[in-house]
Amino acid sequence: MTLDRRAFLLGSSVALTAAPAFATAADPYAGSPWRKISNAEWKKRLDIGAYNVLRHEATEMAGTSPFNKEKRRGTYVCAGCALPLFKSEWKFESGTGWPSFYTAIKGAVGKKTDYKIGLPRTEYHCARCLGHQGHVFPDGPRPTGLRYCNNGDALGFIAT
């Protein structure tokens, strides 16, 4: 396997900070060191696009992700912590300009309601580092009917 697009800095120092409010005792990643990384350390670890999306819930421009054209078999991972999120066979062309998947790996994403545009949407994030990935909508293909609309800047890809 090869790691594409992002180098994951797994061994650098970690600054201690409080875990976000939506980490609970039932959360298998509640004690993860990825949740203790300071904002300053994230800024050093990530390129500007990934930092803005993962840590500040930004959205990249539609059509700009190289993952829109990715056709190889493999696994899409969080660009922040390399947690596997999606399998390539779950990817589909949604016509939105962002990589889209009809399901996620079990336990890999957490969800919350987002009101940033005035209407409620379901935002999802990496379950391990809490990095923002995108939004999930009920307009996807079978078998789930869901569309996980992901920011390419929030992803890495491991080809098999």
C-alpha positions as CSV (number, residue, x, y, z in Angstrom):
1,M,0.0,0.0,0.0
2,T,1.1,3.6,-0.6
3,L,0.0,6.8,1.1
4,D,-1.0,9.5,-1.3
5,R,-1.4,13.3,-1.0
6,R,-0.6,13.8,2.7
7,A,2.3,12.9,5.0
8,F,0.9,12.1,8.3
9,L,3.0,13.3,11.2
10,L,2.3,10.7,13.7
11,G,5.3,11.1,16.0
12,S,5.5,14.8,16.8
13,S,4.9,16.3,20.3
14,V,1.4,16.7,21.6
15,A,0.2,19.7,23.6
16,L,-2.5,19.0,26.2
17,T,-5.8,20.7,25.9
18,A,-9.4,19.8,27.0
19,A,-11.4,17.4,24.9
20,P,-14.4,18.9,23.1
21,A,-17.8,18.8,24.7
22,F,-19.2,16.1,22.4
23,A,-16.6,13.5,23.6
24,T,-18.3,11.1,26.0
25,A,-17.4,8.2,28.2
26,A,-19.1,5.8,25.7
27,D,-16.8,7.3,22.9
28,P,-14.0,4.8,22.1
29,Y,-11.7,7.7,21.1
30,A,-12.4,9.9,24.2
31,G,-8.9,9.5,25.5
32,S,-7.2,9.7,22.2
33,P,-4.0,11.8,22.1
34,W,-5.3,13.2,18.8
35,R,-7.9,15.1,20.8
36,K,-5.2,16.8,22.9
37,I,-3.3,18.4,20.0
38,S,-3.3,22.2,20.3
39,N,-4.6,24.5,17.6
40,A,-1.0,25.8,17.1
41,E,0.3,22.2,16.6
42,W,-2.5,21.4,14.1
43,K,-1.5,24.5,12.2
44,K,2.1,23.2,12.0
45,R,1.0,19.7,11.0
46,L,-1.5,20.5,8.2
47,D,-1.4,22.4,5.0
48,I,-3.6,25.6,5.0
49,G,-6.5,23.9,3.2
50,A,-6.7,20.9,5.5
51,Y,-6.2,23.1,8.6
52,N,-9.1,25.4,7.6
53,V,-11.4,22.5,6.8
54,L,-10.5,20.1,9.6
55,R,-10.0,22.6,12.5
56,H,-12.4,25.5,11.5
57,E,-15.1,23.7,9.5
58,A,-14.3,25.6,6.3
59,T,-15.4,24.2,2.9
60,E,-13.1,24.0,-0.1
61,M,-14.3,25.2,-3.5
62,A,-16.4,22.7,-5.4
63,G,-14.5,20.9,-8.2
64,T,-11.0,21.5,-6.8
65,S,-10.3,18.1,-5.1
66,P,-8.1,15.7,-7.0
67,F,-10.1,13.0,-5.3
68,N,-13.1,13.8,-7.5
69,K,-11.2,11.9,-10.3
70,E,-9.6,9.2,-8.1
71,K,-10.6,5.8,-9.5
72,R,-8.1,3.4,-7.8
73,R,-9.1,0.9,-5.2
74,G,-8.2,1.8,-1.7
75,T,-9.2,3.6,1.5
76,Y,-9.9,7.2,2.2
77,V,-8.5,8.4,5.5
78,C,-8.7,11.5,7.7
79,A,-6.0,14.0,6.6
80,G,-5.6,14.9,10.3
81,C,-5.0,11.5,11.9
82,A,-5.2,8.9,9.1
83,L,-8.2,7.1,10.6
84,P,-9.8,5.0,7.8
85,L,-13.2,6.7,6.9
86,F,-14.4,5.3,3.6
87,K,-13.7,2.5,1.1
88,S,-13.2,3.4,-2.5
89,E,-16.1,1.1,-3.6
90,W,-18.5,3.3,-1.6
91,K,-17.5,6.4,-3.6
92,F,-19.9,7.7,-6.3
93,E,-20.2,10.7,-8.6
94,S,-22.8,13.0,-7.0
95,G,-22.4,15.9,-9.4
96,T,-21.7,18.3,-6.5
97,G,-18.0,18.8,-7.0
98,W,-16.9,17.1,-3.8
99,P,-16.0,13.5,-3.2
100,S,-19.1,11.6,-2.1
101,F,-19.7,8.3,-0.4
102,Y,-22.9,6.4,0.4
103,T,-21.6,5.0,3.7
104,A,-18.7,5.4,6.2
105,I,-16.7,2.8,8.0
106,K,-18.6,1.8,11.2
107,G,-17.5,4.0,14.1
108,A,-15.3,6.2,12.0
109,V,-17.4,9.4,12.0
110,G,-19.4,11.3,14.6
111,K,-22.3,13.6,13.7
112,K,-23.8,16.8,15.0
113,T,-26.4,19.3,13.8
114,D,-25.0,22.4,12.1
115,Y,-27.0,25.6,11.7
116,K,-24.3,27.7,9.9
117,I,-26.5,28.4,6.9
118,G,-29.6,29.0,9.0
119,L,-31.1,25.5,8.2
120,P,-30.2,22.4,10.1
121,R,-27.7,20.1,8.4
122,T,-25.9,17.0,9.7
123,E,-22.2,17.7,9.9
124,Y,-19.8,14.8,10.4
125,H,-16.3,14.6,11.7
126,C,-13.5,12.1,12.2
127,A,-14.3,10.1,15.3
128,R,-10.7,10.1,16.5
129,C,-9.4,13.6,16.0
130,L,-12.7,15.4,15.6
131,G,-11.6,17.0,12.3
132,H,-14.5,18.3,10.2
133,Q,-15.1,16.2,7.1
134,G,-18.3,17.5,5.5
135,H,-22.1,17.0,5.7
136,V,-24.3,14.0,5.1
137,F,-27.6,14.3,3.1
138,P,-30.5,12.0,2.5
139,D,-30.2,12.1,-1.3
140,G,-27.6,9.4,-2.1
141,P,-27.8,6.1,-4.0
142,R,-28.8,2.7,-2.7
143,P,-28.3,0.9,-0.6
144,T,-28.2,3.6,2.1
145,G,-29.8,6.6,0.4
146,L,-27.1,8.8,2.0
147,R,-24.6,11.1,0.5
148,Y,-21.5,11.8,2.6
149,C,-20.3,15.0,0.9
150,N,-16.6,15.2,1.9
151,N,-14.1,18.0,1.6
152,G,-11.1,16.6,-0.4
153,D,-8.8,18.7,1.8
154,A,-9.9,16.6,4.8
155,L,-8.9,13.3,3.2
156,G,-5.9,11.3,2.4
157,F,-5.9,8.1,0.2
158,I,-4.2,4.8,0.7
159,A,-4.2,2.8,-2.5
160,T,-4.4,-1.0,-2.4
